Each structure stands twice: as structure tokens, then as C-alpha cells.
Amino acid sequence: MTKEERIADYIRSLEQGHGELCDRIAREARENHVPIIRPETAAFLKTMVAIVRPRRILEVGTAVGYSALLMAQVMPKEGKITTIENYAPRIVRAREHFCQASMEERIVLMEGDAGMVLRELSGRYDFIFMDAAKGQYLPWLPLLVERMEDGAVLFSDNVFQEGDILESRFAVRRRDRTIHGRMREYLYELKHHEALDTSIIPVGDGVALSVKHTKESADNHEGS
């Protein structure tokens, strides 16, 4: 076991859980090999939502609704979540879970391809959680930035791709090379985007945390 794995295990050992429903959803998801957010990343996500206190949250990639319910636990009482999912069986399970949590009025699930849905959305969001098809992070980025309020946070999960991001293109499996290249481009774009300040954080499978400049901070950037 590596030092990083030992640290992750230690962090997970400190967790107290997220309530009976969320803990059951997480257990069933892992038993059925449904991809959900890692325990240490889940705690970090909840902490960020608690800090930002967003009234409008956008989630790209619902899966079975686990991360949406985690965010709902700590968002303001007037907060609303819009979440997007394209895989029908998971949509059914997510709706069941939102109903069980009595969150149908506060969590709106939009069905369909995220790229299409993002183009149809109106309004802006205070917090965006990106956890969908990794090969689409890069082409979706302009749509996400357009939907962000000034000062909004973009939380991108799984940016390390199980460690593949550290490898050269030829060291990863041929079928993964396109996604590998796109994720590297995505991280480069986040770090060099004129509207964003980004930190890449080694939590779980890697998190990129980006903040959209306010007008005042943008003026300061231009003057520096």
C-alpha cells in the first residue's frame, strides 16, 4: 500500500457518514458498480457547498442522485439544484432517491445529453459540480463558464483519471488516449482561462476547483 493510499484510508476512517439514506445509496452503488463520488471527495464537496452557500447549483452527471443529496444537506434552505443525466436506468433510481429524501421540489432532474441541455439552460449558477463523461469536460467548459455567476465555483471531479493523467500519451491504453489528451487540455485551459482562478487538488481522484472572477477581481488581474 502506498503512502497516498494509507492517507486516503485514514481520511475515510474519520468519516461519520451522511445519514441513513445517503449511506444506503452509497453502499448499493458500490455493490452494483455504479460510479459515485469517493468518500473523501464527498466530504470536500459538502464543505465547499457549506462555504459558498449557493442558492443555485448545477450538477452535470446525476448518476443515482447521491452527490446531489449530499449538496442538498448543506445548501441554504432556499437553495435549488438542477442536475443532468442521460442514462435512463440511473434516472429512475435518482428520482426514487429524491422522492425518498422529500427533495423533489428542490432538486430538478433534467434528462438528456448534457451538451444539449447546457445549451438550453437559462440563468446562472453559484456552484457547478462536474462529474460526467470525462472526455466531454473540455468541450463543455465554455458552456459552463457562460452559466456561472461572477464569483461562482466550478468543482470538477476525477481529473487525475486514476493516475493516468501523470503518464505520457503512449503509456496509457490506446482506447483511453483521446480522453487522456482531452483531460490534459481541460486542466491546461482551466489554469490559463482568463475568467477563472483554478487550483488542482489531490483529493480522491483529483479535483479542479475554479472560481470565476468578479468584475472587481477581473479589473485587478488586468492591472497586474
KOLTOR-22766 format. One record per residue (C-alpha): residue number from 1; x negated, y negated, z negated. Coordinates in pm, whole numbers. Layout:
<pos:NUM, px:X, py:Y, pz:Z>
...
REM end
This chain:
<pos:1, px:0, py:0, pz:0>
<pos:2, px:-139, py:-339, pz:99>
<pos:3, px:-160, py:-639, pz:-132>
<pos:4, px:118, py:-811, pz:65>
<pos:5, px:346, py:-508, pz:22>
<pos:6, px:275, py:-499, pz:-352>
<pos:7, px:363, py:-868, pz:-380>
<pos:8, px:689, py:-812, pz:-189>
<pos:9, px:778, py:-518, pz:-414>
<pos:10, px:707, py:-727, pz:-724>
<pos:11, px:926, py:-1014, pz:-599>
<pos:12, px:1208, py:-769, pz:-523>
<pos:13, px:1176, py:-616, pz:-872>
<pos:14, px:1269, py:-955, pz:-1023>
<pos:15, px:1596, py:-986, pz:-832>
<pos:16, px:1921, py:-956, pz:-1029>
<pos:17, px:2144, py:-903, pz:-729>
<pos:18, px:2402, py:-1127, pz:-566>
<pos:19, px:2728, py:-995, pz:-706>
<pos:20, px:2913, py:-666, pz:-665>
<pos:21, px:3045, py:-730, pz:-313>
<pos:22, px:2721, py:-860, pz:-162>
<pos:23, px:2516, py:-587, pz:-326>
<pos:24, px:2751, py:-323, pz:-184>
<pos:25, px:2734, py:-479, pz:162>
<pos:26, px:2354, py:-480, pz:148>
<pos:27, px:2341, py:-118, pz:31>
<pos:28, px:2578, py:3, pz:303>
<pos:29, px:2397, py:-199, pz:570>
<pos:30, px:2064, py:-43, pz:485>
<pos:31, px:2215, py:306, pz:471>
<pos:32, px:2361, py:253, pz:820>
<pos:33, px:2051, py:80, pz:961>
<pos:34, px:2230, py:-250, pz:1014>
<pos:35, px:1971, py:-531, pz:1025>
<pos:36, px:2026, py:-775, pz:740>
<pos:37, px:1807, py:-1032, pz:572>
<pos:38, px:1532, py:-895, pz:344>
<pos:39, px:1578, py:-933, pz:-34>
<pos:40, px:1300, py:-1188, pz:-83>
<pos:41, px:1418, py:-1387, pz:219>
<pos:42, px:1777, py:-1374, pz:90>
<pos:43, px:1665, py:-1537, pz:-235>
<pos:44, px:1473, py:-1804, pz:-43>
<pos:45, px:1771, py:-1873, pz:183>
<pos:46, px:2005, py:-1919, pz:-113>
<pos:47, px:1755, py:-2151, pz:-282>
<pos:48, px:1725, py:-2366, pz:31>
<pos:49, px:2103, py:-2393, pz:68>
<pos:50, px:2130, py:-2486, pz:-300>
<pos:51, px:1867, py:-2760, pz:-250>
<pos:52, px:2008, py:-2902, pz:74>
<pos:53, px:2374, py:-2870, pz:-35>
<pos:54, px:2502, py:-2867, pz:324>
<pos:55, px:2868, py:-2933, pz:397>
<pos:56, px:2848, py:-2780, pz:745>
<pos:57, px:2642, py:-2465, pz:801>
<pos:58, px:2587, py:-2291, pz:1134>
<pos:59, px:2470, py:-1930, pz:1138>
<pos:60, px:2353, py:-1765, pz:1461>
<pos:61, px:2384, py:-1389, pz:1407>
<pos:62, px:2655, py:-1278, pz:1162>
<pos:63, px:2588, py:-901, pz:1160>
<pos:64, px:2822, py:-776, pz:883>
<pos:65, px:2855, py:-1112, pz:706>
<pos:66, px:2600, py:-1058, pz:430>
<pos:67, px:2391, py:-1373, pz:473>
<pos:68, px:2698, py:-1591, pz:531>
<pos:69, px:2840, py:-1477, pz:199>
<pos:70, px:2506, py:-1542, pz:28>
<pos:71, px:2508, py:-1901, pz:156>
<pos:72, px:2873, py:-1943, pz:61>
<pos:73, px:2786, py:-1862, pz:-301>
<pos:74, px:2572, py:-2175, pz:-336>
<pos:75, px:2707, py:-2425, pz:-81>
<pos:76, px:2923, py:-2715, pz:-207>
<pos:77, px:3291, py:-2640, pz:-270>
<pos:78, px:3389, py:-2843, pz:36>
<pos:79, px:3130, py:-2663, pz:249>
<pos:80, px:3220, py:-2465, pz:562>
<pos:81, px:3025, py:-2205, pz:759>
<pos:82, px:3053, py:-2138, pz:1131>
<pos:83, px:2893, py:-1805, pz:1221>
<pos:84, px:2842, py:-1644, pz:1564>
<pos:85, px:2836, py:-1272, pz:1650>
<pos:86, px:2857, py:-1083, pz:1978>
<pos:87, px:2868, py:-716, pz:1866>
<pos:88, px:3229, py:-602, pz:1823>
<pos:89, px:3185, py:-333, pz:1551>
<pos:90, px:2994, py:-577, pz:1331>
<pos:91, px:3254, py:-847, pz:1388>
<pos:92, px:3520, py:-616, pz:1246>
<pos:93, px:3312, py:-541, pz:936>
<pos:94, px:3220, py:-905, pz:883>
<pos:95, px:3586, py:-1013, pz:894>
<pos:96, px:3671, py:-743, pz:640>
<pos:97, px:3395, py:-866, pz:410>
<pos:98, px:3500, py:-1231, pz:439>
<pos:99, px:3855, py:-1126, pz:353>
<pos:100, px:3738, py:-925, pz:52>
<pos:101, px:3547, py:-1232, pz:-69>
<pos:102, px:3850, py:-1460, pz:-7>
<pos:103, px:3632, py:-1667, pz:225>
<pos:104, px:3844, py:-1656, pz:543>
<pos:105, px:3919, py:-2030, pz:516>
<pos:106, px:3559, py:-2135, pz:454>
<pos:107, px:3378, py:-1904, pz:697>
<pos:108, px:3480, py:-1924, pz:1064>
<pos:109, px:3352, py:-1636, pz:1278>
<pos:110, px:3315, py:-1715, pz:1646>
<pos:111, px:3294, py:-1418, pz:1881>
<pos:112, px:3077, py:-1414, pz:2191>
<pos:113, px:2733, py:-1474, pz:2331>
<pos:114, px:2555, py:-1727, pz:2109>
<pos:115, px:2417, py:-1923, pz:2403>
<pos:116, px:2768, py:-1973, pz:2541>
<pos:117, px:2921, py:-2053, pz:2203>
<pos:118, px:2647, py:-2305, pz:2117>
<pos:119, px:2723, py:-2494, pz:2437>
<pos:120, px:3091, py:-2512, pz:2343>
<pos:121, px:3046, py:-2625, pz:1983>
<pos:122, px:3125, py:-2983, pz:1886>
<pos:123, px:2998, py:-3181, pz:1591>
<pos:124, px:2675, py:-3148, pz:1399>
<pos:125, px:2547, py:-2933, pz:1114>
<pos:126, px:2344, py:-2994, pz:799>
<pos:127, px:2189, py:-2646, pz:790>
<pos:128, px:2133, py:-2382, pz:1058>
<pos:129, px:2038, py:-2023, pz:986>
<pos:130, px:1889, py:-1849, pz:1290>
<pos:131, px:1890, py:-1469, pz:1268>
<pos:132, px:1991, py:-1327, pz:1605>
<pos:133, px:1818, py:-1188, pz:1915>
<pos:134, px:1454, py:-1290, pz:1869>
<pos:135, px:1394, py:-1322, pz:2242>
<pos:136, px:1660, py:-1596, pz:2256>
<pos:137, px:1521, py:-1824, pz:1985>
<pos:138, px:1322, py:-2028, pz:2237>
<pos:139, px:1596, py:-2092, pz:2499>
<pos:140, px:1847, py:-2169, pz:2223>
<pos:141, px:1623, py:-2423, pz:2046>
<pos:142, px:1735, py:-2732, pz:2244>
<pos:143, px:2098, py:-2642, pz:2174>
<pos:144, px:2024, py:-2607, pz:1803>
<pos:145, px:1836, py:-2936, pz:1776>
<pos:146, px:2125, py:-3108, pz:1952>
<pos:147, px:2367, py:-2970, pz:1691>
<pos:148, px:2151, py:-3081, pz:1392>
<pos:149, px:2228, py:-3389, pz:1188>
<pos:150, px:1934, py:-3614, pz:1105>
<pos:151, px:1767, py:-3454, pz:803>
<pos:152, px:1923, py:-3114, pz:876>
<pos:153, px:1733, py:-2791, pz:813>
<pos:154, px:1674, py:-2509, pz:1063>
<pos:155, px:1587, py:-2179, pz:890>
<pos:156, px:1453, py:-1926, pz:1144>
<pos:157, px:1408, py:-1569, pz:1016>
<pos:158, px:1190, py:-1278, pz:1135>
<pos:159, px:937, py:-1493, pz:1315>
<pos:160, px:650, py:-1252, pz:1236>
<pos:161, px:816, py:-964, pz:1424>
<pos:162, px:693, py:-701, pz:1176>
<pos:163, px:340, py:-839, pz:1214>
<pos:164, px:332, py:-819, pz:1595>
<pos:165, px:308, py:-1199, pz:1619>
<pos:166, px:-53, py:-1173, pz:1495>
<pos:167, px:-153, py:-938, pz:1776>
<pos:168, px:-258, py:-1018, pz:2129>
<pos:169, px:-6, py:-961, pz:2406>
<pos:170, px:-179, py:-640, pz:2511>
<pos:171, px:-183, py:-496, pz:2159>
<pos:172, px:197, py:-476, pz:2136>
<pos:173, px:418, py:-225, pz:2315>
<pos:174, px:487, py:-315, pz:2678>
<pos:175, px:863, py:-337, pz:2614>
<pos:176, px:803, py:-590, pz:2335>
<pos:177, px:568, py:-822, pz:2523>
<pos:178, px:836, py:-1059, pz:2651>
<pos:179, px:982, py:-1109, pz:2303>
<pos:180, px:631, py:-1141, pz:2157>
<pos:181, px:545, py:-1415, pz:2407>
<pos:182, px:872, py:-1599, pz:2354>
<pos:183, px:834, py:-1598, pz:1976>
<pos:184, px:483, py:-1738, pz:2002>
<pos:185, px:617, py:-2011, pz:2231>
<pos:186, px:903, py:-2074, pz:1988>
<pos:187, px:669, py:-2124, pz:1694>
<pos:188, px:444, py:-2349, pz:1902>
<pos:189, px:745, py:-2554, pz:2009>
<pos:190, px:869, py:-2587, pz:1651>
<pos:191, px:528, py:-2709, pz:1533>
<pos:192, px:496, py:-2959, pz:1821>
<pos:193, px:858, py:-3070, pz:1862>
<pos:194, px:888, py:-3448, pz:1839>
<pos:195, px:1214, py:-3426, pz:1642>
<pos:196, px:1107, py:-3162, pz:1387>
<pos:197, px:869, py:-3108, pz:1098>
<pos:198, px:807, py:-2735, pz:1051>
<pos:199, px:636, py:-2505, pz:802>
<pos:200, px:584, py:-2136, pz:874>
<pos:201, px:618, py:-1941, pz:552>
<pos:202, px:506, py:-1581, pz:484>
<pos:203, px:830, py:-1471, pz:314>
<pos:204, px:983, py:-1139, pz:419>
<pos:205, px:918, py:-1101, pz:791>
<pos:206, px:825, py:-1467, pz:823>
<pos:207, px:1038, py:-1781, pz:804>
<pos:208, px:1002, py:-2102, pz:1002>
<pos:209, px:1155, py:-2390, pz:808>
<pos:210, px:1218, py:-2702, pz:1018>
<pos:211, px:1362, py:-3041, pz:923>
<pos:212, px:1498, py:-3282, pz:1183>
<pos:213, px:1360, py:-3632, pz:1147>
<pos:214, px:1588, py:-3905, pz:1022>
<pos:215, px:1574, py:-4230, pz:1220>
<pos:216, px:1355, py:-4384, pz:948>
<pos:217, px:1111, py:-4094, pz:944>
<pos:218, px:1101, py:-4090, pz:1326>
<pos:219, px:1004, py:-4459, pz:1323>
<pos:220, px:727, py:-4378, pz:1074>
<pos:221, px:599, py:-4097, pz:1298>
<pos:222, px:584, py:-4332, pz:1594>
<pos:223, px:395, py:-4590, pz:1392>
<pos:224, px:136, py:-4349, pz:1254>
REM end
